[in-house]
Amino acid sequence: MMPDRLRLIFDPPVTAPETPGSWRSATTEPYLTGPLPAHLANLTATGLVARLTALTDSEAADLVAFGALWLDDRPCLQPGLGLAGFQRFRFNPPAYGPVKFYEAEAGRIVYEDDDLLVYNKESGRPSQAVPHDAHNNVLSAVGRMLTARGGQPPRLWLCHRLDADTSGLLLMARTREAAGLLGRAFQQGQVAKEYLALGLGPAPDQAPFQVEAHIAKEGRRYVARAGGPGRVARTDFQVLDRAGHPAGQGLEQVLFRAAPRTGRTHQVRLHLAWAGWPLAGDRFYGRPEIEAVWPSPRLMLASAGLSFTHPRTGRPLVIRLAGDQPQ
């Protein structure tokens, strides 16, 4: 089921290292948040973190510089910044501590010119900084790579985002003008996206089909429904390959090409699960009984194709992952 070209697309994830103990053990909650008392206004960001935890000033400063402290809903990366004038804080240290374990690879750049850069994002890494870690993400890592190449810190804009566990084509703009034009193109549905997805379910009909199901947020998760409430969402699917699954009982591994016609959160994952083929390795919408016995190495979803008009030249641009051959 996994020919060599698919092994290139569904490559191994990049995950945080295991570290002895947990930096979160320094707090009584997964994160600390609240208003900043007036009597702490004379402290620095480092002083606040040290006051909240059992950490030393040096450890606290490392976590601030790493992105674990937010002030008034913005990341604070300056350990010596004074708290005067700020109203609220959020402190959320990563369990692995301020460990810098991820860097971008030049060989994963799929396309590059003066306006654009497309990176083959690894599974397991967020597209951009998260509230506990401003270092180990694709946007920051690509920026560091370009800085090392040219010496001047570049400005990059994410034109869209992929879930941390989704891999594949991630489009970035290298100029403000390109970012604005591409942002509008995404909003207006002028960027065609394609994904490869490995679903688990009964043998499907080989004919292309479309799933139309509303998507809504319930609590911290998203759900798909035949009708409202929610936002209408449509995805076109084509079956590319299929093979039996070790679990037997009519269960198959089915490789789909998915073309979302709308841009809802978790759309491909939700639509395949709703239609009867939840993705292999999907910890939110997948098959836990199957994963417990035959676990997938990662979420089997990859952004494999992007088609749009180049923001400067006006010419059509089609970008595909190596190994992906559209049918």
Secondary structure in CASP SS format (residue, H / E / C, confidence):
PFRMAT SS
TARGET T0000
AUTHOR 0000-0000-0000
METHOD secondary structure of the structure
MODEL  1
M C 1.00
M C 1.00
P C 1.00
D H 1.00
R H 1.00
L H 1.00
R H 1.00
L H 1.00
I H 1.00
F C 1.00
D C 1.00
P C 1.00
P C 1.00
V C 1.00
T C 1.00
A C 1.00
P C 1.00
E C 1.00
T C 1.00
P C 1.00
G C 1.00
S C 1.00
W H 1.00
R H 1.00
S H 1.00
A H 1.00
T C 1.00
T C 1.00
E C 1.00
P C 1.00
Y C 1.00
L E 1.00
T E 1.00
G E 1.00
P E 1.00
L C 1.00
P C 1.00
A H 1.00
H H 1.00
L H 1.00
A C 1.00
N C 1.00
L C 1.00
T E 1.00
A H 1.00
T H 1.00
G H 1.00
L H 1.00
V H 1.00
A H 1.00
R H 1.00
L H 1.00
T C 1.00
A C 1.00
L C 1.00
T C 1.00
D H 1.00
S H 1.00
E H 1.00
A H 1.00
A H 1.00
D H 1.00
L H 1.00
V H 1.00
A H 1.00
F H 1.00
G C 1.00
A C 1.00
L E 1.00
W E 1.00
L E 1.00
D C 1.00
D C 1.00
R E 1.00
P E 1.00
C C 1.00
L C 1.00
Q C 1.00
P C 1.00
G C 1.00
L C 1.00
G E 1.00
L C 1.00
A C 1.00
G C 1.00
F C 1.00
Q C 1.00
R E 1.00
F E 1.00
R E 1.00
F E 1.00
N C 1.00
P C 1.00
P C 1.00
A C 1.00
Y C 1.00
G C 1.00
P C 1.00
V C 1.00
K C 1.00
F C 1.00
Y C 1.00
E C 1.00
A C 1.00
E C 1.00
A H 1.00
G H 1.00
R H 1.00
I E 1.00
V E 1.00
Y E 1.00
E E 1.00
D C 1.00
D C 1.00
D C 1.00
L E 1.00
L E 1.00
V E 1.00
Y E 1.00
N E 1.00
K E 1.00
E C 1.00
S C 1.00
G C 1.00
R C 1.00
P C 1.00
S C 1.00
Q C 1.00
A C 1.00
V E 1.00
P C 1.00
H C 1.00
D E 1.00
A C 1.00
H C 1.00
N C 1.00
N C 1.00
V H 1.00
L H 1.00
S H 1.00
A H 1.00
V H 1.00
G H 1.00
R H 1.00
M H 1.00
L H 1.00
T H 1.00
A H 1.00
R H 1.00
G H 1.00
G C 1.00
Q C 1.00
P C 1.00
P C 1.00
R C 1.00
L C 1.00
W E 1.00
L E 1.00
C C 1.00
H C 1.00
R C 1.00
L C 1.00
D C 1.00
A C 1.00
D C 1.00
T C 1.00
S E 1.00
G E 1.00
L E 1.00
L E 1.00
L E 1.00
M E 1.00
A E 1.00
R C 1.00
T C 1.00
R H 1.00
E H 1.00
A H 1.00
A H 1.00
G H 1.00
L H 1.00
L H 1.00
G H 1.00
R H 1.00
A H 1.00
F H 1.00
Q H 1.00
Q C 1.00
G C 1.00
Q C 1.00
V C 1.00
A E 1.00
K E 1.00
E E 1.00
Y E 1.00
L E 1.00
A E 1.00
L E 1.00
G E 1.00
L E 1.00
G E 1.00
P C 1.00
A C 1.00
P C 1.00
D C 1.00
Q C 1.00
A C 1.00
P C 1.00
F E 1.00
Q E 1.00
V E 1.00
E E 1.00
A C 1.00
H E 1.00
I E 1.00
A E 1.00
K E 1.00
E E 1.00
G C 1.00
R C 1.00
R E 1.00
Y E 1.00
V E 1.00
A E 1.00
R E 1.00
A C 1.00
G C 1.00
G C 1.00
P C 1.00
G C 1.00
R E 1.00
V C 1.00
A C 1.00
R E 1.00
T E 1.00
D E 1.00
F E 1.00
Q E 1.00
V E 1.00
L E 1.00
D E 1.00
R E 1.00
A E 1.00
G E 1.00
H C 1.00
P C 1.00
A C 1.00
G C 1.00
Q C 1.00
G C 1.00
L C 1.00
E E 1.00
Q E 1.00
V E 1.00
L E 1.00
F E 1.00
R E 1.00
A E 1.00
A E 1.00
P E 1.00
R C 1.00
T C 1.00
G C 1.00
R C 1.00
T C 1.00
H C 1.00
Q H 1.00
V H 1.00
R H 1.00
L H 1.00
H H 1.00
L H 1.00
A H 1.00
W H 1.00
A H 1.00
G C 1.00
W C 1.00
P C 1.00
L E 1.00
A C 1.00
G C 1.00
D C 1.00
R C 1.00
F C 1.00
Y C 1.00
G C 1.00
R C 1.00
P H 1.00
E H 1.00
I H 1.00
E H 1.00
A C 1.00
V C 1.00
W C 1.00
P C 1.00
S C 1.00
P C 1.00
R C 1.00
L C 1.00
M C 1.00
L E 1.00
A E 1.00
S E 1.00
A E 1.00
G E 1.00
L E 1.00
S E 1.00
F E 1.00
T E 1.00
H C 1.00
P C 1.00
R C 1.00
T C 1.00
G C 1.00
R C 1.00
P E 1.00
L E 1.00
V E 1.00
I E 1.00
R E 1.00
L C 1.00
A C 1.00
G C 1.00
D C 1.00
Q C 1.00
P C 1.00
Q C 1.00
END
